[in-house]
Amino acid sequence: MSRTTVLKNTALIAAATLLLLAPALWNGFPLMFFDTGAFIEQAVKGGFVAERSVFYAWFLAAFRPRFSLWPAMVAQSLIAVLVMVEFARVVAPRVSPGRFFAIVLALCIGTGLPWYAGQVLPDILAPLMVLSLYLLGFHPDTLDWARRAAIIAVAVLAATSHASHLGLAAGLAIVTALAGIAGKFFPASIRPRWQMPALAFALSLALIVASNFARTGEVFVSRAGPAFVFGRLLQDGIVKRLLDDTCPGSGYRLCAHKDNLPRTANDWLWSGDTPFWELGAFEGTAEESSRIIAESLKRYPLMHLKTATAATAEQFFMFTTGDGIVPQHDILAAIFQQFLPGQLPAYYAARQQNRLIDFGWINPPHLAAGALSITALAAILAAAAWRRRWDDRAFLPVFLLLALLGNAFICGALSNPHDRYQSRLIWAASFAVLLLAGSGREKNAG
């Protein structure tokens, strides 16, 4: 590769990274979410927080958040661009640098991509994990050892950074294995291999269990999982029905509160005056929540099936941008005052904290782009099946549609539906559509 080509590619990557950072730069400060404070506290102070991954906190810690949060935002935006470059190199090798930059620009305008890239939250890592696992499972031979190691590292960082990411990684590893089995029965130009996606998941699981054991002396994957599932069951009326049917004989501590339960999962988990906090929050309620979940499954399986299906369907089509990008003074100001006092003036001056970000004009094109991307993936798949073209035009739409469906189930049925859960992922579908649409028309950029 010539020096000129290296300089051009470097400039392309730098320019694309700046595009991803544009909303945060315009905001005047990295974008915040309700969960951001817990990650900052872990990054600076350490310790164990049941409902937040320590791995994303360690990622933040590597970039000295006490000095500034901007280096971490630059790093995660750069990682996103590099994964996208590698994905484009493999899936659409004839797409030129100019077209690639145009695609990134279109994604920054028409999807939530840059709003997650510049947010102090691991959400941007979820779609990067999906793209990485596809490369590892469907194109391992196109990756030299350095690229392979880097892609595995991104997948592991993503899978360890949020419990929902780990579940999605497990599902996509299984999808890759099934695709490999199915591929033996028809001629295909791609031979999916399960080994590296499975390795990425296994490493992630082992790291999570090991870190939990090192910090608590106990072996477990998550102590927060039962609380999130319980919250959705409470919201859908299953918990109230079980308590009405079994109390006081069941002996649940929650029997004493069955007539004044919150109506929503968010109120149950995050309002400080609910029985959830009175009974010990994530760790204190884990055992009883698990018992209630198990007993309700035995008693009301059809109700579970109906509500889980409805929550999954609702989540699948929820992908507006801006969920939680609102003023967060009540939650985060104390965290900044304690751990990042030097950044407090910039935090207060940001557009987000002054209600100067209006997603009312941003979301119509984002919703349209998401819906069109899902439709386009289905159309590309149908055309590939009709023509018996068993390559990326068949495998990639299936992989991404199943990723979206799996994410909707994990986040909608096992927690409760929120726009950000699907919004953080939908841009990957748009990216794939734009790459596949132009993959045959432009020459390789080198």
TORKOL-4160 file (C-alpha; in steps of 0.2 Angstrom, whole numbers, padded with zeros to 4 digits, m for minus):
446
<pt num="1" X="0000" Y="0000" Z="0000"/>
<pt num="2" X="0007" Y="0017" Z="m0005"/>
<pt num="3" X="0010" Y="0031" Z="0007"/>
<pt num="4" X="m0003" Y="0041" Z="m0003"/>
<pt num="5" X="m0016" Y="0028" Z="0000"/>
<pt num="6" X="m0011" Y="0027" Z="0019"/>
<pt num="7" X="m0014" Y="0045" Z="0020"/>
<pt num="8" X="m0030" Y="0045" Z="0011"/>
<pt num="9" X="m0037" Y="0031" Z="0022"/>
<pt num="10" X="m0031" Y="0039" Z="0038"/>
<pt num="11" X="m0040" Y="0055" Z="0033"/>
<pt num="12" X="m0056" Y="0045" Z="0029"/>
<pt num="13" X="m0055" Y="0037" Z="0046"/>
<pt num="14" X="m0052" Y="0053" Z="0055"/>
<pt num="15" X="m0066" Y="0062" Z="0045"/>
<pt num="16" X="m0079" Y="0048" Z="0048"/>
<pt num="17" X="m0074" Y="0048" Z="0067"/>
<pt num="18" X="m0078" Y="0067" Z="0068"/>
<pt num="19" X="m0095" Y="0064" Z="0059"/>
<pt num="20" X="m0099" Y="0051" Z="0073"/>
<pt num="21" X="m0094" Y="0064" Z="0086"/>
<pt num="22" X="m0104" Y="0078" Z="0078"/>
<pt num="23" X="m0119" Y="0078" Z="0090"/>
<pt num="24" X="m0109" Y="0077" Z="0106"/>
<pt num="25" X="m0097" Y="0091" Z="0099"/>
<pt num="26" X="m0113" Y="0101" Z="0095"/>
<pt num="27" X="m0120" Y="0097" Z="0112"/>
<pt num="28" X="m0104" Y="0104" Z="0120"/>
<pt num="29" X="m0101" Y="0089" Z="0131"/>
<pt num="30" X="m0103" Y="0070" Z="0129"/>
<pt num="31" X="m0121" Y="0064" Z="0129"/>
<pt num="32" X="m0127" Y="0058" Z="0146"/>
<pt num="33" X="m0140" Y="0044" Z="0151"/>
<pt num="34" X="m0147" Y="0039" Z="0168"/>
<pt num="35" X="m0135" Y="0025" Z="0169"/>
<pt num="36" X="m0119" Y="0035" Z="0165"/>
<pt num="37" X="m0116" Y="0040" Z="0183"/>
<pt num="38" X="m0114" Y="0022" Z="0189"/>
<pt num="39" X="m0101" Y="0019" Z="0175"/>
<pt num="40" X="m0092" Y="0034" Z="0180"/>
<pt num="41" X="m0092" Y="0030" Z="0199"/>
<pt num="42" X="m0085" Y="0012" Z="0195"/>
<pt num="43" X="m0072" Y="0019" Z="0183"/>
<pt num="44" X="m0066" Y="0031" Z="0196"/>
<pt num="45" X="m0069" Y="0022" Z="0213"/>
<pt num="46" X="m0070" Y="0004" Z="0208"/>
<pt num="47" X="m0082" Y="m0008" Z="0217"/>
<pt num="48" X="m0096" Y="m0019" Z="0212"/>
<pt num="49" X="m0113" Y="m0012" Z="0206"/>
<pt num="50" X="m0126" Y="m0027" Z="0203"/>
<pt num="51" X="m0135" Y="m0019" Z="0188"/>
<pt num="52" X="m0120" Y="m0011" Z="0179"/>
<pt num="53" X="m0105" Y="m0020" Z="0170"/>
<pt num="54" X="m0088" Y="m0016" Z="0176"/>
<pt num="55" X="m0080" Y="m0019" Z="0159"/>
<pt num="56" X="m0087" Y="m0003" Z="0151"/>
<pt num="57" X="m0082" Y="0006" Z="0167"/>
<pt num="58" X="m0064" Y="m0001" Z="0165"/>
<pt num="59" X="m0065" Y="0005" Z="0147"/>
<pt num="60" X="m0069" Y="0022" Z="0153"/>
<pt num="61" X="m0055" Y="0021" Z="0166"/>
<pt num="62" X="m0042" Y="0018" Z="0153"/>
<pt num="63" X="m0045" Y="0035" Z="0146"/>
<pt num="64" X="m0043" Y="0045" Z="0163"/>
<pt num="65" X="m0061" Y="0051" Z="0165"/>
<pt num="66" X="m0056" Y="0062" Z="0180"/>
<pt num="67" X="m0047" Y="0073" Z="0167"/>
<pt num="68" X="m0060" Y="0072" Z="0153"/>
<pt num="69" X="m0073" Y="0061" Z="0146"/>
<pt num="70" X="m0069" Y="0066" Z="0128"/>
<pt num="71" X="m0055" Y="0054" Z="0125"/>
<pt num="72" X="m0066" Y="0039" Z="0129"/>
<pt num="73" X="m0079" Y="0046" Z="0117"/>
<pt num="74" X="m0066" Y="0048" Z="0103"/>
<pt num="75" X="m0060" Y="0030" Z="0106"/>
<pt num="76" X="m0077" Y="0022" Z="0105"/>
<pt num="77" X="m0081" Y="0032" Z="0089"/>
<pt num="78" X="m0065" Y="0027" Z="0082"/>
<pt num="79" X="m0068" Y="0009" Z="0086"/>
<pt num="80" X="m0085" Y="0010" Z="0078"/>
<pt num="81" X="m0077" Y="0018" Z="0062"/>
<pt num="82" X="m0064" Y="0004" Z="0061"/>
<pt num="83" X="m0076" Y="m0010" Z="0063"/>
<pt num="84" X="m0087" Y="m0002" Z="0049"/>
<pt num="85" X="m0072" Y="0000" Z="0038"/>
<pt num="86" X="m0067" Y="m0018" Z="0040"/>
<pt num="87" X="m0085" Y="m0024" Z="0038"/>
<pt num="88" X="m0086" Y="m0014" Z="0021"/>
<pt num="89" X="m0069" Y="m0021" Z="0016"/>
<pt num="90" X="m0076" Y="m0038" Z="0017"/>
<pt num="91" X="m0094" Y="m0037" Z="0013"/>
<pt num="92" X="m0093" Y="m0024" Z="m0001"/>
<pt num="93" X="m0075" Y="m0023" Z="m0007"/>
<pt num="94" X="m0079" Y="m0013" Z="m0022"/>
<pt num="95" X="m0086" Y="0002" Z="m0012"/>
<pt num="96" X="m0074" Y="0017" Z="m0014"/>
<pt num="97" X="m0068" Y="0028" Z="0000"/>
<pt num="98" X="m0080" Y="0042" Z="m0006"/>
<pt num="99" X="m0095" Y="0031" Z="m0006"/>
<pt num="100" X="m0090" Y="0024" Z="0011"/>
<pt num="101" X="m0089" Y="0042" Z="0018"/>
<pt num="102" X="m0106" Y="0046" Z="0010"/>
<pt num="103" X="m0113" Y="0031" Z="0018"/>
<pt num="104" X="m0107" Y="0036" Z="0035"/>
<pt num="105" X="m0114" Y="0054" Z="0032"/>
<pt num="106" X="m0131" Y="0046" Z="0028"/>
<pt num="107" X="m0131" Y="0036" Z="0043"/>
<pt num="108" X="m0126" Y="0051" Z="0054"/>
<pt num="109" X="m0141" Y="0060" Z="0047"/>
<pt num="110" X="m0154" Y="0047" Z="0045"/>
<pt num="111" X="m0150" Y="0035" Z="0060"/>
<pt num="112" X="m0146" Y="0036" Z="0079"/>
<pt num="113" X="m0128" Y="0030" Z="0076"/>
<pt num="114" X="m0119" Y="0047" Z="0081"/>
<pt num="115" X="m0130" Y="0049" Z="0096"/>
<pt num="116" X="m0124" Y="0033" Z="0103"/>
<pt num="117" X="m0106" Y="0035" Z="0098"/>
<pt num="118" X="m0104" Y="0051" Z="0108"/>
<pt num="119" X="m0114" Y="0045" Z="0123"/>
<pt num="120" X="m0106" Y="0039" Z="0139"/>
<pt num="121" X="m0115" Y="0022" Z="0138"/>
<pt num="122" X="m0110" Y="0005" Z="0131"/>
<pt num="123" X="m0125" Y="0005" Z="0118"/>
<pt num="124" X="m0114" Y="0009" Z="0103"/>
<pt num="125" X="m0105" Y="m0008" Z="0106"/>
<pt num="126" X="m0121" Y="m0018" Z="0103"/>
<pt num="127" X="m0121" Y="m0016" Z="0084"/>
<pt num="128" X="m0102" Y="m0017" Z="0083"/>
<pt num="129" X="m0103" Y="m0034" Z="0091"/>
<pt num="130" X="m0116" Y="m0039" Z="0079"/>
<pt num="131" X="m0105" Y="m0034" Z="0064"/>
<pt num="132" X="m0090" Y="m0042" Z="0072"/>
<pt num="133" X="m0098" Y="m0058" Z="0075"/>
<pt num="134" X="m0104" Y="m0059" Z="0057"/>
<pt num="135" X="m0086" Y="m0056" Z="0051"/>
<pt num="136" X="m0080" Y="m0069" Z="0063"/>
<pt num="137" X="m0093" Y="m0082" Z="0058"/>
<pt num="138" X="m0096" Y="m0079" Z="0039"/>
<pt num="139" X="m0079" Y="m0072" Z="0033"/>
<pt num="140" X="m0065" Y="m0079" Z="0045"/>
<pt num="141" X="m0054" Y="m0082" Z="0030"/>
<pt num="142" X="m0054" Y="m0064" Z="0025"/>
<pt num="143" X="m0046" Y="m0059" Z="0042"/>
<pt num="144" X="m0027" Y="m0060" Z="0045"/>
<pt num="145" X="m0022" Y="m0064" Z="0063"/>
<pt num="146" X="m0021" Y="m0046" Z="0068"/>
<pt num="147" X="m0038" Y="m0041" Z="0061"/>
<pt num="148" X="m0045" Y="m0057" Z="0069"/>
<pt num="149" X="m0038" Y="m0053" Z="0086"/>
<pt num="150" X="m0045" Y="m0035" Z="0085"/>
<pt num="151" X="m0062" Y="m0040" Z="0080"/>
<pt num="152" X="m0063" Y="m0053" Z="0093"/>
<pt num="153" X="m0057" Y="m0040" Z="0106"/>
<pt num="154" X="m0072" Y="m0028" Z="0100"/>
<pt num="155" X="m0084" Y="m0043" Z="0102"/>
<pt num="156" X="m0078" Y="m0047" Z="0119"/>
<pt num="157" X="m0078" Y="m0029" Z="0125"/>
<pt num="158" X="m0096" Y="m0027" Z="0118"/>
<pt num="159" X="m0103" Y="m0044" Z="0126"/>
<pt num="160" X="m0095" Y="m0040" Z="0143"/>
<pt num="161" X="m0102" Y="m0022" Z="0143"/>
<pt num="162" X="m0120" Y="m0026" Z="0146"/>
<pt num="163" X="m0130" Y="m0041" Z="0150"/>
<pt num="164" X="m0141" Y="m0040" Z="0135"/>
<pt num="165" X="m0126" Y="m0040" Z="0124"/>
<pt num="166" X="m0120" Y="m0056" Z="0131"/>
<pt num="167" X="m0137" Y="m0064" Z="0128"/>
<pt num="168" X="m0137" Y="m0058" Z="0110"/>
<pt num="169" X="m0119" Y="m0064" Z="0107"/>
<pt num="170" X="m0125" Y="m0082" Z="0113"/>
<pt num="171" X="m0140" Y="m0081" Z="0101"/>
<pt num="172" X="m0129" Y="m0076" Z="0086"/>
<pt num="173" X="m0116" Y="m0089" Z="0090"/>
<pt num="174" X="m0130" Y="m0102" Z="0089"/>
<pt num="175" X="m0137" Y="m0094" Z="0073"/>
<pt num="176" X="m0120" Y="m0095" Z="0065"/>
<pt num="177" X="m0118" Y="m0114" Z="0070"/>
<pt num="178" X="m0135" Y="m0117" Z="0062"/>
<pt num="179" X="m0131" Y="m0108" Z="0046"/>
<pt num="180" X="m0115" Y="m0119" Z="0045"/>
<pt num="181" X="m0126" Y="m0135" Z="0047"/>
<pt num="182" X="m0139" Y="m0128" Z="0034"/>
<pt num="183" X="m0125" Y="m0123" Z="0022"/>
<pt num="184" X="m0120" Y="m0141" Z="0020"/>
<pt num="185" X="m0136" Y="m0145" Z="0011"/>
<pt num="186" X="m0135" Y="m0132" Z="m0003"/>
<pt num="187" X="m0121" Y="m0124" Z="m0014"/>
<pt num="188" X="m0115" Y="m0108" Z="m0006"/>
<pt num="189" X="m0100" Y="m0096" Z="m0009"/>
<pt num="190" X="m0099" Y="m0093" Z="0010"/>
<pt num="191" X="m0097" Y="m0107" Z="0023"/>
<pt num="192" X="m0102" Y="m0101" Z="0040"/>
<pt num="193" X="m0090" Y="m0107" Z="0054"/>
<pt num="194" X="m0096" Y="m0107" Z="0072"/>
<pt num="195" X="m0079" Y="m0108" Z="0081"/>
<pt num="196" X="m0074" Y="m0089" Z="0083"/>
<pt num="197" X="m0091" Y="m0083" Z="0087"/>
<pt num="198" X="m0092" Y="m0096" Z="0100"/>
<pt num="199" X="m0075" Y="m0092" Z="0106"/>
<pt num="200" X="m0080" Y="m0074" Z="0108"/>
<pt num="201" X="m0095" Y="m0078" Z="0118"/>
<pt num="202" X="m0085" Y="m0091" Z="0129"/>
<pt num="203" X="m0072" Y="m0078" Z="0133"/>
<pt num="204" X="m0085" Y="m0065" Z="0137"/>
<pt num="205" X="m0094" Y="m0077" Z="0149"/>
<pt num="206" X="m0078" Y="m0082" Z="0157"/>
<pt num="207" X="m0072" Y="m0065" Z="0160"/>
<pt num="208" X="m0089" Y="m0059" Z="0168"/>
<pt num="209" X="m0090" Y="m0074" Z="0179"/>
<pt num="210" X="m0071" Y="m0072" Z="0184"/>
<pt num="211" X="m0073" Y="m0053" Z="0188"/>
<pt num="212" X="m0089" Y="m0056" Z="0198"/>
<pt num="213" X="m0080" Y="m0069" Z="0208"/>
<pt num="214" X="m0064" Y="m0058" Z="0211"/>
<pt num="215" X="m0075" Y="m0044" Z="0217"/>
<pt num="216" X="m0088" Y="m0054" Z="0228"/>
<pt num="217" X="m0081" Y="m0071" Z="0231"/>
<pt num="218" X="m0096" Y="m0079" Z="0222"/>
<pt num="219" X="m0099" Y="m0087" Z="0205"/>
<pt num="220" X="m0113" Y="m0080" Z="0195"/>
<pt num="221" X="m0117" Y="m0071" Z="0179"/>
<pt num="222" X="m0129" Y="m0057" Z="0184"/>
<pt num="223" X="m0138" Y="m0053" Z="0200"/>
<pt num="224" X="m0148" Y="m0040" Z="0192"/>
<pt num="225" X="m0157" Y="m0051" Z="0179"/>
<pt num="226" X="m0171" Y="m0057" Z="0190"/>
<pt num="227" X="m0176" Y="m0039" Z="0194"/>
<pt num="228" X="m0177" Y="m0034" Z="0176"/>
<pt num="229" X="m0188" Y="m0049" Z="0171"/>
<pt num="230" X="m0198" Y="m0047" Z="0187"/>
<pt num="231" X="m0201" Y="m0028" Z="0182"/>
<pt num="232" X="m0209" Y="m0033" Z="0165"/>
<pt num="233" X="m0220" Y="m0047" Z="0173"/>
<pt num="234" X="m0226" Y="m0034" Z="0186"/>
<pt num="235" X="m0230" Y="m0021" Z="0172"/>
<pt num="236" X="m0240" Y="m0035" Z="0163"/>
<pt num="237" X="m0250" Y="m0040" Z="0178"/>
<pt num="238" X="m0243" Y="m0057" Z="0181"/>
<pt num="239" X="m0235" Y="m0053" Z="0198"/>
<pt num="240" X="m0251" Y="m0046" Z="0204"/>
<pt num="241" X="m0261" Y="m0061" Z="0199"/>
<pt num="242" X="m0249" Y="m0073" Z="0207"/>
<pt num="243" X="m0249" Y="m0063" Z="0223"/>
<pt num="244" X="m0268" Y="m0062" Z="0223"/>
<pt num="245" X="m0269" Y="m0081" Z="0220"/>
<pt num="246" X="m0256" Y="m0087" Z="0233"/>
<pt num="247" X="m0254" Y="m0074" Z="0247"/>
<pt num="248" X="m0252" Y="m0076" Z="0262"/>
<pt num="249" X="m0249" Y="m0094" Z="0260"/>
<pt num="250" X="m0235" Y="m0093" Z="0249"/>
<pt num="251" X="m0225" Y="m0083" Z="0262"/>
<pt num="252" X="m0218" Y="m0070" Z="0249"/>
<pt num="253" X="m0212" Y="m0054" Z="0258"/>
<pt num="254" X="m0220" Y="m0045" Z="0244"/>
<pt num="255" X="m0237" Y="m0051" Z="0250"/>
<pt num="256" X="m0238" Y="m0037" Z="0262"/>
<pt num="257" X="m0236" Y="m0025" Z="0247"/>
<pt num="258" X="m0247" Y="m0033" Z="0234"/>
<pt num="259" X="m0261" Y="m0020" Z="0234"/>
<pt num="260" X="m0249" Y="m0005" Z="0232"/>
<pt num="261" X="m0237" Y="m0011" Z="0219"/>
<pt num="262" X="m0231" Y="0001" Z="0205"/>
<pt num="263" X="m0239" Y="0000" Z="0188"/>
<pt num="264" X="m0223" Y="0000" Z="0178"/>
<pt num="265" X="m0206" Y="m0008" Z="0178"/>
<pt num="266" X="m0197" Y="0008" Z="0178"/>
<pt num="267" X="m0207" Y="0014" Z="0193"/>
<pt num="268" X="m0203" Y="m0002" Z="0202"/>
<pt num="269" X="m0184" Y="m0002" Z="0198"/>
<pt num="270" X="m0180" Y="0017" Z="0199"/>
<pt num="271" X="m0192" Y="0025" Z="0210"/>
<pt num="272" X="m0184" Y="0026" Z="0227"/>
<pt num="273" X="m0200" Y="0023" Z="0238"/>
<pt num="274" X="m0205" Y="0006" Z="0230"/>
<pt num="275" X="m0205" Y="m0011" Z="0239"/>
<pt num="276" X="m0190" Y="m0015" Z="0228"/>
<pt num="277" X="m0179" Y="m0004" Z="0237"/>
<pt num="278" X="m0187" Y="m0008" Z="0254"/>
<pt num="279" X="m0183" Y="m0026" Z="0252"/>
<pt num="280" X="m0165" Y="m0024" Z="0247"/>
<pt num="281" X="m0165" Y="m0019" Z="0228"/>
<pt num="282" X="m0156" Y="m0030" Z="0215"/>
<pt num="283" X="m0147" Y="m0041" Z="0227"/>
<pt num="284" X="m0160" Y="m0042" Z="0241"/>
<pt num="285" X="m0174" Y="m0046" Z="0230"/>
<pt num="286" X="m0165" Y="m0058" Z="0218"/>
<pt num="287" X="m0170" Y="m0074" Z="0227"/>
<pt num="288" X="m0189" Y="m0070" Z="0229"/>
<pt num="289" X="m0190" Y="m0062" Z="0212"/>
<pt num="290" X="m0183" Y="m0079" Z="0204"/>
<pt num="291" X="m0196" Y="m0089" Z="0214"/>
<pt num="292" X="m0210" Y="m0078" Z="0209"/>
<pt num="293" X="m0204" Y="m0079" Z="0190"/>
<pt num="294" X="m0203" Y="m0098" Z="0191"/>
<pt num="295" X="m0220" Y="m0101" Z="0200"/>
<pt num="296" X="m0229" Y="m0089" Z="0188"/>
<pt num="297" X="m0222" Y="m0099" Z="0173"/>
<pt num="298" X="m0229" Y="m0115" Z="0180"/>
<pt num="299" X="m0246" Y="m0107" Z="0184"/>
<pt num="300" X="m0249" Y="m0096" Z="0169"/>
<pt num="301" X="m0238" Y="m0102" Z="0154"/>
<pt num="302" X="m0250" Y="m0095" Z="0141"/>
<pt num="303" X="m0251" Y="m0078" Z="0150"/>
<pt num="304" X="m0232" Y="m0078" Z="0149"/>
<pt num="305" X="m0231" Y="m0083" Z="0131"/>
<pt num="306" X="m0244" Y="m0069" Z="0126"/>
<pt num="307" X="m0236" Y="m0055" Z="0136"/>
<pt num="308" X="m0218" Y="m0060" Z="0131"/>
<pt num="309" X="m0223" Y="m0061" Z="0112"/>
<pt num="310" X="m0232" Y="m0044" Z="0114"/>
<pt num="311" X="m0217" Y="m0036" Z="0122"/>
<pt num="312" X="m0205" Y="m0043" Z="0109"/>
<pt num="313" X="m0216" Y="m0036" Z="0095"/>
<pt num="314" X="m0218" Y="m0019" Z="0103"/>
<pt num="315" X="m0199" Y="m0018" Z="0105"/>
<pt num="316" X="m0195" Y="m0024" Z="0088"/>
<pt num="317" X="m0203" Y="m0008" Z="0080"/>
<pt num="318" X="m0197" Y="0004" Z="0094"/>
<pt num="319" X="m0182" Y="0014" Z="0088"/>
<pt num="320" X="m0184" Y="0032" Z="0090"/>
<pt num="321" X="m0168" Y="0042" Z="0094"/>
<pt num="322" X="m0166" Y="0052" Z="0110"/>
<pt num="323" X="m0172" Y="0040" Z="0123"/>
<pt num="324" X="m0165" Y="0047" Z="0139"/>
<pt num="325" X="m0155" Y="0061" Z="0131"/>
<pt num="326" X="m0164" Y="0074" Z="0143"/>
<pt num="327" X="m0157" Y="0085" Z="0158"/>
<pt num="328" X="m0151" Y="0073" Z="0171"/>
<pt num="329" X="m0147" Y="0085" Z="0185"/>
<pt num="330" X="m0155" Y="0075" Z="0199"/>
<pt num="331" X="m0146" Y="0059" Z="0195"/>
<pt num="332" X="m0129" Y="0065" Z="0188"/>
<pt num="333" X="m0125" Y="0082" Z="0196"/>
<pt num="334" X="m0120" Y="0073" Z="0213"/>
<pt num="335" X="m0109" Y="0061" Z="0203"/>
<pt num="336" X="m0100" Y="0074" Z="0194"/>
<pt num="337" X="m0098" Y="0085" Z="0210"/>
<pt num="338" X="m0090" Y="0070" Z="0219"/>
<pt num="339" X="m0079" Y="0062" Z="0205"/>
<pt num="340" X="m0077" Y="0074" Z="0191"/>
<pt num="341" X="m0079" Y="0092" Z="0199"/>
<pt num="342" X="m0068" Y="0100" Z="0185"/>
<pt num="343" X="m0080" Y="0095" Z="0172"/>
<pt num="344" X="m0096" Y="0101" Z="0181"/>
<pt num="345" X="m0097" Y="0118" Z="0172"/>
<pt num="346" X="m0096" Y="0110" Z="0155"/>
<pt num="347" X="m0109" Y="0097" Z="0160"/>
<pt num="348" X="m0121" Y="0111" Z="0165"/>
<pt num="349" X="m0118" Y="0122" Z="0150"/>
<pt num="350" X="m0122" Y="0107" Z="0138"/>
<pt num="351" X="m0137" Y="0109" Z="0127"/>
<pt num="352" X="m0144" Y="0092" Z="0134"/>
<pt num="353" X="m0144" Y="0099" Z="0152"/>
<pt num="354" X="m0153" Y="0115" Z="0145"/>
<pt num="355" X="m0167" Y="0106" Z="0136"/>
<pt num="356" X="m0160" Y="0113" Z="0119"/>
<pt num="357" X="m0160" Y="0096" Z="0109"/>
<pt num="358" X="m0176" Y="0093" Z="0100"/>
<pt num="359" X="m0179" Y="0076" Z="0093"/>
<pt num="360" X="m0196" Y="0081" Z="0086"/>
<pt num="361" X="m0188" Y="0085" Z="0069"/>
<pt num="362" X="m0174" Y="0072" Z="0070"/>
<pt num="363" X="m0185" Y="0056" Z="0073"/>
<pt num="364" X="m0196" Y="0056" Z="0057"/>
<pt num="365" X="m0182" Y="0053" Z="0045"/>
<pt num="366" X="m0174" Y="0041" Z="0058"/>
<pt num="367" X="m0191" Y="0031" Z="0060"/>
<pt num="368" X="m0193" Y="0030" Z="0041"/>
<pt num="369" X="m0175" Y="0025" Z="0038"/>
<pt num="370" X="m0177" Y="0011" Z="0051"/>
<pt num="371" X="m0193" Y="0004" Z="0043"/>
<pt num="372" X="m0186" Y="0005" Z="0026"/>
<pt num="373" X="m0170" Y="m0004" Z="0031"/>
<pt num="374" X="m0180" Y="m0018" Z="0039"/>
<pt num="375" X="m0191" Y="m0019" Z="0023"/>
<pt num="376" X="m0175" Y="m0018" Z="0012"/>
<pt num="377" X="m0166" Y="m0032" Z="0021"/>
<pt num="378" X="m0182" Y="m0043" Z="0019"/>
<pt num="379" X="m0182" Y="m0039" Z="0000"/>
<pt num="380" X="m0164" Y="m0042" Z="m0003"/>
<pt num="381" X="m0166" Y="m0059" Z="0006"/>
<pt num="382" X="m0181" Y="m0063" Z="m0005"/>
<pt num="383" X="m0172" Y="m0059" Z="m0021"/>
<pt num="384" X="m0157" Y="m0069" Z="m0016"/>
<pt num="385" X="m0167" Y="m0084" Z="m0012"/>
<pt num="386" X="m0177" Y="m0082" Z="m0028"/>
<pt num="387" X="m0160" Y="m0082" Z="m0038"/>
<pt num="388" X="m0152" Y="m0095" Z="m0027"/>
<pt num="389" X="m0138" Y="m0083" Z="m0023"/>
<pt num="390" X="m0131" Y="m0090" Z="m0006"/>
<pt num="391" X="m0119" Y="m0076" Z="m0002"/>
<pt num="392" X="m0119" Y="m0061" Z="0009"/>
<pt num="393" X="m0136" Y="m0055" Z="0001"/>
<pt num="394" X="m0144" Y="m0070" Z="0009"/>
<pt num="395" X="m0134" Y="m0073" Z="0025"/>
<pt num="396" X="m0132" Y="m0055" Z="0030"/>
<pt num="397" X="m0150" Y="m0050" Z="0030"/>
<pt num="398" X="m0155" Y="m0066" Z="0039"/>
<pt num="399" X="m0141" Y="m0063" Z="0052"/>
<pt num="400" X="m0146" Y="m0045" Z="0055"/>
<pt num="401" X="m0165" Y="m0048" Z="0055"/>
<pt num="402" X="m0162" Y="m0062" Z="0068"/>
<pt num="403" X="m0151" Y="m0050" Z="0078"/>
<pt num="404" X="m0165" Y="m0037" Z="0078"/>
<pt num="405" X="m0178" Y="m0050" Z="0083"/>
<pt num="406" X="m0166" Y="m0057" Z="0097"/>
<pt num="407" X="m0162" Y="m0040" Z="0104"/>
<pt num="408" X="m0181" Y="m0036" Z="0104"/>
<pt num="409" X="m0184" Y="m0052" Z="0114"/>
<pt num="410" X="m0170" Y="m0050" Z="0126"/>
<pt num="411" X="m0174" Y="m0032" Z="0129"/>
<pt num="412" X="m0193" Y="m0032" Z="0127"/>
<pt num="413" X="m0198" Y="m0048" Z="0135"/>
<pt num="414" X="m0184" Y="m0051" Z="0148"/>
<pt num="415" X="m0184" Y="m0032" Z="0153"/>
<pt num="416" X="m0196" Y="m0020" Z="0146"/>
<pt num="417" X="m0198" Y="m0011" Z="0130"/>
<pt num="418" X="m0188" Y="0005" Z="0127"/>
<pt num="419" X="m0184" Y="0015" Z="0111"/>
<pt num="420" X="m0165" Y="0015" Z="0114"/>
<pt num="421" X="m0163" Y="m0004" Z="0115"/>
<pt num="422" X="m0168" Y="m0006" Z="0096"/>
<pt num="423" X="m0163" Y="0011" Z="0091"/>
<pt num="424" X="m0145" Y="0008" Z="0096"/>
<pt num="425" X="m0145" Y="m0007" Z="0084"/>
<pt num="426" X="m0156" Y="m0002" Z="0069"/>
<pt num="427" X="m0142" Y="0008" Z="0060"/>
<pt num="428" X="m0133" Y="m0008" Z="0057"/>
<pt num="429" X="m0147" Y="m0014" Z="0046"/>
<pt num="430" X="m0146" Y="0003" Z="0037"/>
<pt num="431" X="m0127" Y="0001" Z="0035"/>
<pt num="432" X="m0129" Y="m0016" Z="0027"/>
<pt num="433" X="m0143" Y="m0011" Z="0015"/>
<pt num="434" X="m0132" Y="0004" Z="0009"/>
<pt num="435" X="m0117" Y="m0007" Z="0007"/>
<pt num="436" X="m0126" Y="m0021" Z="m0002"/>
<pt num="437" X="m0135" Y="m0008" Z="m0013"/>
<pt num="438" X="m0118" Y="m0001" Z="m0019"/>
<pt num="439" X="m0107" Y="m0016" Z="m0018"/>
<pt num="440" X="m0107" Y="m0021" Z="m0036"/>
<pt num="441" X="m0105" Y="m0003" Z="m0044"/>
<pt num="442" X="m0089" Y="0004" Z="m0037"/>
<pt num="443" X="m0071" Y="m0001" Z="m0038"/>
<pt num="444" X="m0061" Y="m0007" Z="m0024"/>
<pt num="445" X="m0053" Y="0008" Z="m0014"/>
<pt num="446" X="m0038" Y="m0003" Z="m0008"/>
